Amino acid sequence: MKKNKPSSYTGLQDNVRSMALPKIDILENKYKDKDYNVRVETSEFTCVCPKTGLPDFAHISVEYRPDKFCVELKSFKLYLSAFRNIGIFHENVTNRILDDFVKASHPRSARIRAEFNLRGGIKTTVEREYLPQ
C-alpha cells in the first residue's frame, strides 16, 4: 500500500484561525422580539490562492437571523476586503468568515454560501450553517 506523502500545501494555512483581520462591528437590534432573516451579499469578494498566488473571485452570501445584535455593514465590507491580499483556500476562508461573523453578532442562526468563479474548469461552492444548541 502506497503511503501519502505530505503535499506542497502542507503548512500553508497553519495560521488561518489566528490571523489578524479587521473587527466586525455590531449594532443593537431594535426588533429582537421579532424573528426575521437578513441576507448580506457581495459579488466582489477576492482572495489569493496560497499555492499559485493567483486571485480567486467569489460571490459571498451570509444569511442570518439576528438576536440582540445586527452586523454593521461598512465594517463587514472592510472585513471582507481584507482578504484581497491573503493567501487562503476556499474552504478555509468560508469557515473563517462565518466564525468571525458569529463571534461578533451572536445570531440565532447563520448560513454562508461562497461560490468561487471557475478556475481550471472547476467551480467551487462552499456552504456552512451555524445553529446554536
ABEGO torsion letter per residue (X at the ends): XBBBBBBAABGAAAAAAABBBBBBBBBBBAAAABBBBBBBBBAABBBBBAAAGBBBBBBBBBBBBBBABBBBAAAAAAAAAAAAABBBBAAAAAAAAAAAAAAAAGBABBBBBBBBBBBGGBBBBBBBBBBBX
